[in-house]
Amino acid sequence: MGTYPEISLKVARLKRDGARELIAKNIDPVLTRKLEKAGSKENTFQAVTEEFLISNSHRWSASHQLHIKQCYEGDVYP
C-alpha cells in the first residue's frame, strides 16, 4: 500500500477495502497486483534494453551507441 507520508489514511483505507473485496471473491490481492505490474509496459524487453542503453551511454562512444541501438531495432525488437 505504501508508507504514511506517501499514502494518506483515506487512500490506505480505500486500498484496504479494495483488497477485502478481492479476498471476498477468493482472489489474492498480492498476486493480482504482481500480475498487473508484470503486464505493464515498463516490464517489456524493449523498455529494459532502452533503460540499459541509456544507463550505459556515458561509457560508449556515439558511434557504438548508434550501432548497438540499430542492432536492437533491426534484429531484436518486434
Residue frames as qw, qx, qy, qz and C-alpha x, y, z in Angstrom:
[[0.000, 0.885, 0.466, 0.000, 0.00, 0.00, 0.00],
 [0.329, 0.674, -0.113, 0.651, 2.76, 2.44, 0.87],
 [0.444, -0.219, -0.528, 0.690, 4.04, 4.34, 3.86],
 [0.097, -0.748, -0.530, 0.387, 2.30, 7.09, 5.80],
 [0.038, -0.613, 0.074, 0.786, 3.75, 10.27, 4.38],
 [0.011, 0.128, -0.708, -0.695, 3.35, 9.00, 0.82],
 [0.308, -0.377, -0.785, -0.383, -0.12, 7.47, 1.27],
 [0.339, -0.339, 0.242, -0.844, -2.82, 9.29, 3.20],
 [0.299, 0.023, 0.855, -0.423, -5.01, 7.42, 5.68],
 [0.649, 0.420, 0.198, -0.603, -8.02, 7.89, 3.41],
 [0.582, 0.515, -0.546, -0.312, -6.23, 6.33, 0.42],
 [0.058, 0.284, -0.939, 0.187, -4.89, 3.48, 2.57],
 [0.487, 0.165, 0.671, -0.534, -8.42, 2.70, 3.76],
 [0.695, 0.495, -0.090, -0.513, -9.70, 2.66, 0.18],
 [0.422, 0.469, -0.768, -0.112, -6.93, 0.27, -0.83],
 [0.190, -0.127, 0.895, -0.382, -7.71, -1.91, 2.17],
 [0.637, 0.310, 0.404, -0.579, -11.38, -2.03, 1.23],
 [0.644, 0.533, -0.394, -0.382, -10.47, -2.97, -2.33],
 [0.212, 0.362, -0.903, 0.091, -8.24, -5.78, -1.07],
 [0.394, 0.042, 0.764, -0.509, -11.02, -7.04, 1.18],
 [0.715, 0.418, 0.062, -0.556, -13.41, -7.13, -1.78],
 [0.531, 0.488, -0.666, -0.189, -10.92, -9.22, -3.76],
 [0.032, -0.221, 0.923, -0.313, -10.43, -11.60, -0.83],
 [0.585, 0.190, 0.506, -0.604, -14.22, -11.99, -0.54],
 [0.769, 0.490, -0.147, -0.382, -14.20, -13.13, -4.18],
 [0.904, -0.194, 0.324, 0.198, -11.36, -15.62, -3.43],
 [0.617, 0.695, -0.064, 0.363, -8.85, -13.51, -5.38],
 [0.695, -0.382, -0.115, 0.598, -5.37, -12.96, -3.96],
 [0.124, 0.985, 0.081, -0.086, -4.79, -9.17, -3.97],
 [0.381, -0.687, 0.485, 0.384, -0.99, -9.52, -3.80],
 [0.548, 0.075, 0.728, 0.406, -0.89, -11.88, -6.78],
 [0.358, 0.812, 0.454, 0.083, -3.28, -9.62, -8.68],
 [0.071, -0.956, 0.143, 0.244, -1.02, -6.61, -8.09],
 [0.469, -0.442, 0.639, 0.419, 2.08, -8.58, -9.19],
 [0.536, 0.366, 0.695, 0.310, 0.36, -9.73, -12.39],
 [0.232, 0.939, 0.252, -0.034, -0.74, -6.19, -13.22],
 [0.222, -0.846, 0.361, 0.323, 2.79, -4.92, -12.69],
 [0.556, -0.176, 0.713, 0.388, 4.28, -7.72, -14.80],
 [0.474, 0.569, 0.621, 0.256, 1.98, -6.86, -17.67],
 [0.033, 0.921, 0.087, -0.377, 2.85, -3.18, -17.68],
 [0.627, 0.756, -0.080, 0.167, 4.79, -1.53, -20.50],
 [0.151, -0.852, 0.480, -0.143, 7.70, -0.82, -18.12],
 [0.679, -0.344, 0.648, -0.040, 8.38, -4.54, -17.88],
 [0.856, 0.509, 0.058, -0.064, 8.88, -5.30, -21.58],
 [0.815, -0.077, 0.200, 0.538, 12.19, -6.41, -23.03],
 [0.395, 0.642, 0.181, 0.632, 12.34, -3.29, -25.17],
 [0.299, -0.906, -0.019, -0.298, 11.81, -0.99, -22.18],
 [0.786, -0.549, 0.168, 0.229, 14.52, -2.78, -20.19],
 [0.741, 0.148, 0.238, 0.610, 17.04, -2.66, -23.03],
 [0.187, 0.802, 0.140, 0.550, 16.35, 1.01, -23.68],
 [0.515, -0.848, 0.080, -0.100, 16.96, 1.72, -20.00],
 [0.847, -0.252, 0.228, 0.410, 20.20, -0.30, -20.25],
 [0.572, 0.493, 0.210, 0.622, 21.32, 1.71, -23.28],
 [0.098, -0.901, -0.045, -0.421, 20.63, 4.99, -21.51],
 [0.672, -0.727, 0.141, 0.020, 22.36, 3.96, -18.31],
 [0.797, -0.205, 0.323, 0.467, 25.49, 2.81, -20.17],
 [0.507, 0.806, 0.180, 0.247, 25.66, 5.57, -22.78],
 [0.168, -0.947, 0.274, 0.007, 28.29, 7.51, -20.83],
 [0.685, -0.404, 0.562, 0.228, 30.69, 4.56, -21.23],
 [0.676, 0.301, 0.576, 0.348, 30.39, 4.25, -25.02],
 [0.125, -0.202, 0.330, 0.914, 31.29, 6.39, -27.99],
 [0.516, 0.396, 0.123, -0.750, 28.47, 7.91, -30.03],
 [0.517, 0.337, -0.644, -0.453, 29.13, 5.53, -32.92],
 [0.165, 0.029, -0.972, 0.168, 28.99, 2.48, -30.62],
 [0.321, 0.284, 0.575, -0.697, 25.74, 3.68, -29.06],
 [0.567, 0.416, -0.188, -0.686, 24.23, 4.07, -32.51],
 [0.395, 0.264, -0.853, -0.218, 25.46, 0.63, -33.59],
 [0.021, 0.093, 0.919, -0.382, 24.00, -1.10, -30.51],
 [0.425, 0.373, 0.359, -0.742, 20.69, 0.72, -30.90],
 [0.556, 0.407, -0.427, -0.585, 20.45, -0.19, -34.57],
 [0.245, 0.151, -0.958, -0.016, 21.24, -3.84, -33.79],
 [0.201, 0.239, 0.787, -0.532, 18.41, -4.00, -31.25],
 [0.490, 0.462, 0.121, -0.729, 15.96, -2.25, -33.58],
 [0.519, 0.434, -0.561, -0.477, 16.85, -4.37, -36.58],
 [0.460, 0.188, -0.867, -0.029, 17.37, -7.79, -35.03],
 [0.144, -0.092, -0.855, 0.489, 15.73, -7.98, -31.61],
 [0.324, 0.262, 0.376, -0.828, 12.70, -5.72, -31.24],
 [0.457, 0.434, 0.776, 0.011, 9.44, -6.85, -32.82]]
